[in-house]
């Protein structure tokens, strides 16, 4: 097989037909070019160039080799340049998914800052249900997603926490808890806790729907649902309760659901996530824009 430096030396000399100019283009010595071409000719078994004191010209075998390898080398070089451009985020489209209206509003502000910094990159949004994020990321349908933490998956990377909000419990409007100003995590032992689908990351399910209270009291599991609105519908119908972020009071006002603060619960944390193998400069730049925008708002 041809080595890259051999092919570059051969193609350049075939075009320049001059060892000095070839050496200048390749930024090597003339002796290095001569040695490389001579070694290649020994491996091929026939001369590729006719050399005299005055001129260099291709032999018939050399001309055939040039005509067959030059287009292939050009395609390889072009493909490599496209890959580098994509990795550096020089061109293209960044596909970002979000769950819920609050997430969409946050990403809209981030995208505005990102576009000002990187006008050569377009940003396209895609609304998702919570069960969509991991499959879409793994299938390469999106580059980034805004979701809740924790996510502990070997093929998924997460950025820093962008937003933290109080954790509340969505309860039926007629439930005794709805009349209280706050609750404790120990109160979860007195209700049925709706479940997230098994397809979601285990770390996320353990955080949002624990099986026991901090003191070890069991929590009765309720039915599961695949979307946030399905969960709230089950809550309103009296089938269970579910922990939510404080933003739900603004974006998901319902006559059949009340939101009560869980005063000893850790905050609900939001951030960006992406495929480990998809951590391009474009992805990193969007994450920087998100951090900068929220830091300015803090």
Backbone torsions as a table, in degrees:
resi	resn	phi	psi	omega
1	UNK	NA	148.1	177.7
2	UNK	-74.0	135.6	170.1
3	UNK	-80.4	153.6	-177.5
4	UNK	-59.3	-44.1	-177.6
5	UNK	-67.6	-30.1	176.5
6	UNK	-67.6	-44.8	-179.1
7	UNK	-65.1	-42.4	179.1
8	UNK	-63.1	-42.2	179.1
9	UNK	-64.2	-44.4	-179.6
10	UNK	-63.2	-49.2	-177.2
11	UNK	-64.6	-40.8	-178.9
12	UNK	-67.7	-43.7	178.2
13	UNK	-65.6	-35.5	178.2
14	UNK	-63.8	-29.1	179.5
15	UNK	-87.7	-38.8	-177.1
16	UNK	-85.2	-32.6	-175.2
17	UNK	51.6	39.1	-179.2
18	UNK	-158.9	122.5	-175.0
19	UNK	-66.8	-37.4	-179.3
20	UNK	-64.7	-48.2	-179.9
21	UNK	-66.5	-35.8	176.7
22	UNK	-61.8	-44.2	178.7
23	UNK	-61.4	-39.6	178.7
24	UNK	-63.7	-44.0	-179.9
25	UNK	-64.0	-38.4	-177.3
26	UNK	-88.8	-7.9	-179.5
27	UNK	58.7	45.5	174.2
28	UNK	-133.0	177.1	179.2
29	UNK	-80.0	157.9	176.4
30	UNK	-61.5	-38.2	179.4
31	UNK	-63.1	-37.6	179.3
32	UNK	-64.2	-41.4	178.0
33	UNK	-62.7	-45.4	-178.9
34	UNK	-61.9	-42.9	-179.6
35	UNK	-66.2	-40.6	-178.8
36	UNK	-65.0	-44.9	-179.6
37	UNK	-66.6	-40.7	179.2
38	UNK	-62.6	-41.9	178.4
39	UNK	-63.1	-40.2	178.9
40	UNK	-64.7	-40.7	179.8
41	UNK	-64.6	-36.8	178.1
42	UNK	-65.8	-37.1	179.4
43	UNK	-71.1	-36.5	178.6
44	UNK	-71.8	-38.7	178.5
45	UNK	103.5	-6.7	178.8
46	UNK	-142.2	157.0	176.6
47	UNK	-65.4	141.6	174.7
48	UNK	-101.3	-18.8	179.6
49	UNK	-135.4	144.7	167.3
50	UNK	-96.6	126.8	-176.9
51	UNK	-118.6	134.3	170.2
52	UNK	-130.7	178.3	179.6
53	UNK	-68.5	-18.4	-175.2
54	UNK	-109.6	-23.6	-173.0
55	UNK	-151.6	160.8	174.2
56	UNK	-127.3	131.4	178.1
57	UNK	-142.3	154.9	179.6
58	UNK	-74.0	142.1	168.3
59	UNK	-79.5	174.2	178.8
60	UNK	-63.3	-38.3	177.4
61	UNK	-67.2	-41.5	178.5
62	UNK	-62.6	-39.2	179.6
63	UNK	-66.4	-42.1	177.9
64	UNK	-62.8	-42.4	179.8
65	UNK	-63.2	-40.6	179.3
66	UNK	-64.0	-46.9	-176.5
67	UNK	-64.9	-27.9	-179.2
68	UNK	-89.0	-29.9	-176.6
69	UNK	-92.6	-27.2	-176.2
70	UNK	-60.6	-49.0	178.8
71	UNK	-61.3	-39.4	179.6
72	UNK	-65.0	-42.0	178.9
73	UNK	-64.7	-37.8	177.4
74	UNK	-62.9	-39.8	179.1
75	UNK	-66.7	-41.0	178.3
76	UNK	-62.5	-45.3	-179.3
77	UNK	-63.4	-40.8	179.8
78	UNK	-66.4	-41.5	178.5
79	UNK	-63.5	-40.3	178.4
80	UNK	-63.4	-43.5	179.7
81	UNK	-63.4	-38.2	177.7
82	UNK	-65.1	-40.0	178.5
83	UNK	-64.2	-42.1	178.3
84	UNK	-63.9	-42.3	179.8
85	UNK	-62.2	-41.2	179.3
86	UNK	-66.1	-41.6	-179.8
87	UNK	-66.0	-34.7	-179.9
88	UNK	-84.7	-8.3	179.2
89	UNK	73.9	28.2	-176.4
90	UNK	-73.6	-32.4	-179.5
91	UNK	-142.6	173.6	171.5
92	UNK	107.2	-167.5	-175.0
93	UNK	-125.0	136.6	175.4
94	UNK	-103.6	121.0	-176.8
95	UNK	-101.8	119.5	-173.0
96	UNK	-124.4	131.1	179.5
97	UNK	-108.9	152.6	177.9
98	UNK	-143.3	161.1	177.1
99	UNK	-119.6	119.2	175.3
100	UNK	86.4	161.5	-175.4
101	UNK	-65.6	-38.2	-179.6
102	UNK	-63.1	-41.1	177.5
103	UNK	-64.3	-41.1	177.9
104	UNK	-63.0	-40.8	179.4
105	UNK	-64.7	-40.7	178.6
106	UNK	-63.6	-46.4	-177.1
107	UNK	-67.5	-30.4	178.4
108	UNK	-61.1	-41.4	177.7
109	UNK	-67.8	-39.3	178.2
110	UNK	-63.8	-43.3	-178.4
111	UNK	-63.1	-35.8	178.9
112	UNK	-62.4	-44.8	177.4
113	UNK	-66.8	-41.5	-179.9
114	UNK	-61.0	-43.2	-179.6
115	UNK	-65.1	-34.3	177.2
116	UNK	-66.1	-36.5	179.7
117	UNK	-79.0	-35.8	-176.0
118	UNK	-128.0	72.8	-175.6
119	UNK	-65.5	-14.3	179.0
120	UNK	-84.6	-2.0	-179.7
121	UNK	-114.6	133.8	176.8
122	UNK	-96.5	151.7	177.3
123	UNK	-121.7	127.0	177.6
124	UNK	-120.6	131.2	-177.6
125	UNK	-96.3	151.7	175.7
126	UNK	-144.1	120.6	178.7
127	UNK	-77.6	139.4	-176.6
128	UNK	-132.3	158.0	164.4
129	UNK	-87.5	161.9	-175.1
130	UNK	-60.6	-29.1	-179.7
131	UNK	-77.9	-8.4	-176.4
132	UNK	-86.6	-27.3	-166.7
133	UNK	-59.5	-52.6	-177.5
134	UNK	-63.4	-47.6	177.8
135	UNK	-60.8	-40.2	-179.9
136	UNK	-65.9	-41.6	177.9
137	UNK	-63.3	-47.4	-175.9
138	UNK	-67.8	-30.4	179.2
139	UNK	-83.0	-5.0	-179.1
140	UNK	76.6	16.1	179.4
141	UNK	-76.3	-23.4	176.2
142	UNK	-135.1	158.4	179.4
143	UNK	-97.0	-31.6	-175.9
144	UNK	-141.8	155.5	173.8
145	UNK	-142.9	144.3	172.5
146	UNK	-102.1	121.3	-178.2
147	UNK	-152.3	-176.3	-179.2
148	UNK	-91.4	149.3	176.8
149	UNK	-97.3	165.4	3.8
150	UNK	-86.6	149.5	172.9
151	UNK	-125.7	118.6	-178.3
152	UNK	-126.3	74.1	-178.9
153	UNK	-119.5	136.9	-173.9
154	UNK	-64.4	-26.4	-177.0
155	UNK	-103.0	8.2	-178.3
156	UNK	-122.8	130.6	174.6
157	UNK	-103.1	150.0	177.4
158	UNK	-123.5	147.0	176.1
159	UNK	-88.9	-172.8	179.2
160	UNK	-69.2	161.7	176.4
161	UNK	-65.1	125.8	179.8
162	UNK	-95.2	-38.0	-177.4
163	UNK	-138.6	135.3	171.0
164	UNK	-121.2	136.0	-179.2
165	UNK	-138.5	155.9	179.7
166	UNK	-61.0	146.9	178.6
167	UNK	-95.8	131.2	-178.7
168	UNK	-124.3	165.1	178.0
169	UNK	-112.2	122.0	173.8
170	UNK	-80.9	120.9	-177.0
171	UNK	-129.5	158.2	174.9
172	UNK	-59.2	142.6	-176.5
173	UNK	-58.5	-28.3	-179.4
174	UNK	-93.4	3.6	-177.9
175	UNK	-75.8	147.1	177.6
176	UNK	-55.2	-32.6	178.6
177	UNK	-61.3	-28.4	-176.5
178	UNK	-64.5	-19.5	-179.4
179	UNK	-90.7	-1.6	-178.2
180	UNK	-95.5	154.9	178.9
181	UNK	-85.1	-24.1	178.1
182	UNK	-158.9	164.6	-179.7
183	UNK	-132.8	169.4	173.6
184	UNK	-114.1	157.0	174.9
185	UNK	-59.5	-27.9	178.1
186	UNK	-66.7	-23.3	178.5
187	UNK	-66.7	-17.7	179.4
188	UNK	-64.8	-19.9	177.9
189	UNK	-71.3	-9.2	-176.9
190	UNK	-102.3	1.4	-176.4
191	UNK	-135.9	170.5	172.5
192	UNK	-92.3	132.2	-177.6
193	UNK	-103.1	117.8	177.2
194	UNK	-61.1	150.8	-172.5
195	UNK	-110.7	152.1	171.4
196	UNK	-87.7	154.8	-179.4
197	UNK	-62.5	150.8	179.1
198	UNK	-64.8	-17.3	-179.2
199	UNK	-74.5	-14.9	177.8
200	UNK	-78.6	155.6	-179.2
201	UNK	-54.3	140.4	-176.7
202	UNK	-60.5	-38.4	-179.2
203	UNK	-63.7	-38.0	179.2
204	UNK	-68.4	-42.3	-180.0
205	UNK	-65.2	-38.9	179.4
206	UNK	-65.9	-33.3	-179.5
207	UNK	-74.7	-43.9	-174.4
208	UNK	-85.3	-33.2	-176.5
209	UNK	-130.8	70.7	-178.7
210	UNK	-66.2	157.5	-179.7
211	UNK	-92.9	-16.2	178.6
212	UNK	-140.1	159.1	175.6
213	UNK	-79.5	171.2	178.7
214	UNK	-55.8	-29.4	179.6
215	UNK	-86.7	-3.1	177.9
216	UNK	98.4	5.0	178.6
217	UNK	-74.0	137.1	-177.8
218	UNK	-69.6	146.6	176.8
219	UNK	-111.9	125.6	-177.8
220	UNK	-70.8	124.3	178.4
221	UNK	-78.2	142.0	175.0
222	UNK	-106.7	-169.3	178.4
223	UNK	-67.9	162.2	179.1
224	UNK	-104.9	163.2	178.2
225	UNK	-146.3	153.8	-174.3
226	UNK	-95.2	-18.0	-178.8
227	UNK	-128.6	160.6	-178.8
228	UNK	-65.1	-41.9	179.5
229	UNK	-66.0	-32.6	174.8
230	UNK	-64.1	-41.8	178.0
231	UNK	-60.6	-45.9	-179.7
232	UNK	-65.6	-34.4	177.1
233	UNK	-64.3	-41.2	176.6
234	UNK	-65.5	-38.1	176.5
235	UNK	-61.9	-49.7	-178.8
236	UNK	-60.6	-30.1	-180.0
237	UNK	-84.0	-0.6	176.0
238	UNK	86.0	17.5	-177.5
239	UNK	-88.0	-6.6	179.7
240	UNK	160.8	-172.6	178.6
241	UNK	-125.1	167.9	-179.1
242	UNK	-154.9	135.2	177.8
243	UNK	-73.4	135.5	-179.4
244	UNK	-136.8	169.0	174.1
245	UNK	-83.2	160.2	-176.7
246	UNK	-62.0	-21.9	-179.1
247	UNK	-63.7	-20.2	-178.4
248	UNK	-61.6	-29.7	179.1
249	UNK	-61.2	-30.1	-178.8
250	UNK	-92.0	-41.5	-171.4
251	UNK	-95.2	-14.2	-177.1
252	UNK	-133.2	55.8	177.6
253	UNK	-72.7	125.4	-179.5
254	UNK	-139.6	141.2	179.3
255	UNK	-69.8	-18.5	-176.2
256	UNK	-101.3	3.0	-177.0
257	UNK	-130.7	137.2	173.7
258	UNK	-118.4	150.2	-179.2
259	UNK	-116.2	124.4	-175.6
260	UNK	-124.1	132.7	-178.2
261	UNK	-63.4	135.2	169.6
262	UNK	-98.0	100.9	-165.5
263	UNK	-75.1	-16.4	178.8
264	UNK	-110.6	13.6	-179.8
265	UNK	-89.5	146.7	174.9
266	UNK	-66.7	156.4	-179.7
267	UNK	-66.1	156.7	174.0
268	UNK	-85.1	128.3	-172.4
269	UNK	-112.0	137.2	-179.7
270	UNK	-118.6	146.1	176.8
271	UNK	-167.6	177.9	-179.9
272	UNK	-90.8	150.3	176.6
273	UNK	-141.0	153.6	-177.8
274	UNK	-156.7	165.0	175.7
275	UNK	-65.8	139.6	178.8
276	UNK	-56.8	-41.5	-178.7
277	UNK	-79.1	-5.1	-179.6
278	UNK	-106.5	22.3	-176.8
279	UNK	-81.6	69.3	180.0
280	UNK	-79.6	169.1	176.3
281	UNK	-62.3	-31.7	178.3
282	UNK	-64.4	-42.2	177.1
283	UNK	-63.9	-45.4	-179.5
284	UNK	-63.9	-37.5	179.8
285	UNK	-65.9	-36.1	177.5
286	UNK	-66.9	-39.9	176.9
287	UNK	-62.7	-38.9	177.3
288	UNK	-64.6	-39.8	178.2
289	UNK	-63.0	-39.8	179.0
290	UNK	-63.3	-46.4	179.8
291	UNK	-62.7	-43.3	-178.0
292	UNK	-65.7	-41.5	-178.9
293	UNK	-63.7	-44.8	-178.0
294	UNK	-72.9	-30.4	176.1
295	UNK	-66.3	-37.6	177.8
296	UNK	-67.0	-32.1	-178.4
297	UNK	-81.6	-15.9	-175.9
298	UNK	-70.4	NA	NA
